[in-house]
Amino acid sequence: MELPKFKYNPVAYDINVFINEVGQCSICNEHRNIKYDGSFFANENPEYICPWCIENGAAAAKYNGSFIDFCGIENPNGLVPRTMLDAVSLRTPSYVAWQQAAWLSHCNEPCAFIGYADSERIKPLIEELKEDIEVNIGFEPELIYNHLTTDGDIVGYLFQCLHCGKHRLYADCN
C-alpha cells in the first residue's frame, strides 16, 4: 500500500518522525508497519498512530488533538484560510524541534516544510531569507549565518512557499 503524501510536509518520511514498527493503529485498528513518532498534542496519547490516520484527520478527531499548535502557524493579517490552518494542525505530521514547532506561511497559505537547515544549506538562499534572518527569527544574524545547525544548539527549519517558491527560515535553540 502506498504511503499517504503530506502537502505541507513532503519530507515527513525522511525526517525521523515515522519509524518502522509493526503494530496496530490506535485509531483505525489496522495492522501497520510504520508508526508516527513525532509530536501530538492531546489529553490522551495514543500508542500507535499510522500515517493514514494523520492524513485523513482521524487521529486528531478521535483524540481531539493536533500535530502542530494552531497558534504556532504563522497567519499574517489573518489571511490564511481556516481550512489550510486545519490541514497543517490536524492532518500534517510535525517536524522535530527544540521548542514548540512553528509553521511559516507565504502567499496567504502555509508553506511546505522542506527540511532542517544549517548555515551551509542557507548560503545560496541568503537574499531570500534575509528578512527572516535579520528581523523575524529573533537571534543575532551572525549566529544564523555562521552557527546554524541541523542538530545542534541552534537549529534551522526551512520552508518553501507552495505558490511562488520563496524560501522561509525559522530557528530555535535548546
C-alpha positions as CSV (number, residue, x, y, z in Angstrom):
1,M,0.0,0.0,0.0
2,E,1.3,3.4,-1.0
3,L,2.0,5.8,1.9
4,P,0.0,9.0,2.1
5,K,1.6,12.2,0.9
6,F,1.5,15.3,3.0
7,K,1.2,18.6,1.1
8,Y,2.7,20.7,3.9
9,N,5.4,18.2,4.9
10,P,6.5,16.4,1.8
11,V,9.7,15.2,3.6
12,A,7.8,13.6,6.6
13,Y,9.2,10.1,5.9
14,D,12.7,11.4,5.6
15,I,13.0,13.4,8.9
16,N,12.6,10.7,11.6
17,V,9.0,11.4,12.6
18,F,8.0,8.0,11.4
19,I,9.6,4.8,12.5
20,N,9.3,1.3,11.1
21,E,7.4,-0.6,13.7
22,V,4.8,-3.3,13.4
23,G,1.7,-2.6,15.4
24,Q,-2.0,-1.9,15.5
25,C,-3.1,1.7,14.9
26,S,-4.9,3.1,17.9
27,I,-7.3,4.9,15.6
28,C,-8.2,2.6,12.6
29,N,-7.2,-0.6,14.3
30,E,-5.4,-1.7,11.2
31,H,-2.1,-3.6,11.4
32,R,0.6,-1.4,10.1
33,N,4.4,-1.3,9.8
34,I,5.0,2.4,10.1
35,K,4.3,4.5,13.2
36,Y,4.3,8.2,13.8
37,D,6.9,9.1,16.4
38,G,6.6,12.9,16.4
39,S,4.7,15.4,18.5
40,F,1.0,15.1,19.1
41,F,-0.8,17.4,21.5
42,A,-3.9,15.7,23.1
43,N,-5.2,14.8,26.6
44,E,-4.6,11.2,25.8
45,N,-1.5,9.8,24.0
46,P,-2.4,7.0,21.6
47,E,0.2,4.2,21.5
48,Y,0.3,4.0,17.7
49,I,-0.7,6.5,15.0
50,C,-0.4,5.4,11.4
51,P,0.2,8.0,8.6
52,W,-3.2,7.2,7.0
53,C,-5.0,8.4,10.2
54,I,-2.9,11.6,10.2
55,E,-3.6,12.3,6.6
56,N,-7.4,11.7,6.8
57,G,-7.7,13.6,10.1
58,A,-9.0,10.6,12.1
59,A,-6.2,10.8,14.7
60,A,-6.8,14.4,15.5
61,A,-10.6,13.9,15.6
62,K,-10.5,10.8,17.8
63,Y,-8.2,12.3,20.4
64,N,-9.2,16.0,20.0
65,G,-5.5,16.7,19.3
66,S,-3.2,18.4,16.9
67,F,0.2,17.8,15.4
68,I,1.1,21.5,15.2
69,D,-0.2,24.0,17.7
70,F,-2.8,26.0,15.8
71,C,-1.3,29.2,17.3
72,G,2.1,28.2,16.0
73,I,1.1,28.6,12.4
74,E,2.0,31.9,11.0
75,N,-1.1,33.8,9.8
76,P,-0.2,37.3,8.8
77,N,-3.2,39.6,8.9
78,G,-5.5,36.6,9.4
79,L,-5.4,35.9,5.6
80,V,-4.7,32.2,5.7
81,P,-8.0,30.3,5.3
82,R,-9.1,28.2,8.3
83,T,-9.2,25.1,6.1
84,M,-5.4,25.4,5.4
85,L,-4.6,26.1,9.1
86,D,-6.6,22.9,10.0
87,A,-4.8,20.9,7.3
88,V,-1.4,21.8,9.0
89,S,-2.6,21.5,12.6
90,L,-4.8,18.4,12.2
91,R,-3.6,16.5,9.2
92,T,0.2,17.1,8.8
93,P,2.9,15.4,10.8
94,S,5.2,17.8,12.6
95,Y,8.9,18.1,12.5
96,V,11.2,17.7,15.5
97,A,12.1,21.0,17.1
98,W,13.9,22.0,20.3
99,Q,10.9,24.2,21.3
100,Q,7.4,24.0,20.1
101,A,7.4,23.9,16.3
102,A,6.3,27.0,14.3
103,W,5.0,26.8,10.8
104,L,5.7,29.6,8.4
105,S,3.4,30.9,5.7
106,H,3.7,32.9,2.5
107,C,1.2,34.0,-0.2
108,N,-1.6,33.5,2.3
109,E,-1.0,29.8,2.7
110,P,1.2,27.7,5.0
111,C,4.5,26.8,3.4
112,A,5.8,23.3,2.9
113,F,8.4,22.2,5.4
114,I,11.3,21.0,3.3
115,G,13.9,20.1,5.9
116,Y,16.4,21.1,8.6
117,A,18.9,23.7,7.6
118,D,22.4,24.6,8.7
119,S,24.5,27.6,7.7
120,E,25.8,25.9,4.6
121,R,22.4,25.0,3.3
122,I,21.1,28.5,3.6
123,K,24.1,30.2,1.9
124,P,22.6,30.1,-1.6
125,L,19.3,31.4,-0.2
126,I,20.7,34.3,1.9
127,E,19.0,37.1,0.0
128,E,15.6,35.2,0.0
129,L,16.0,34.5,3.8
130,K,17.4,37.9,4.8
131,E,14.1,39.3,6.3
132,D,13.6,36.1,8.3
133,I,17.2,36.1,9.5
134,E,17.5,39.7,10.3
135,V,14.0,40.5,11.5
136,N,11.7,37.6,12.2
137,I,13.8,34.9,13.9
138,G,15.0,36.9,16.9
139,F,18.6,35.7,17.0
140,E,21.6,37.8,16.2
141,P,22.0,37.4,12.4
142,E,25.7,36.3,12.8
143,L,24.6,33.3,14.8
144,I,22.3,32.2,12.0
145,Y,24.9,33.0,9.2
146,N,27.7,31.1,11.0
147,H,26.4,28.7,13.6
148,L,23.0,27.3,12.4
149,T,22.9,23.5,12.5
150,T,20.6,20.7,11.8
151,D,21.0,19.0,15.2
152,G,23.0,21.3,17.5
153,D,22.3,24.2,19.8
154,I,20.7,26.5,17.1
155,V,18.6,24.5,14.6
156,G,17.2,25.8,11.3
157,Y,13.9,24.8,9.8
158,L,13.5,25.5,6.1
159,F,10.1,26.1,4.4
160,Q,9.1,26.9,0.9
161,C,6.1,28.7,-0.5
162,L,3.8,26.4,-2.5
163,H,2.8,29.2,-4.8
164,C,5.9,31.4,-5.6
165,G,8.7,29.1,-4.4
166,K,10.1,31.6,-1.9
167,H,12.1,30.0,1.0
168,R,11.4,30.9,4.6
169,L,13.5,30.1,7.7
170,Y,12.7,29.5,11.3
171,A,15.2,28.7,14.0
172,D,15.2,27.8,17.7
173,C,17.7,26.6,20.3
174,N,17.9,24.2,23.1
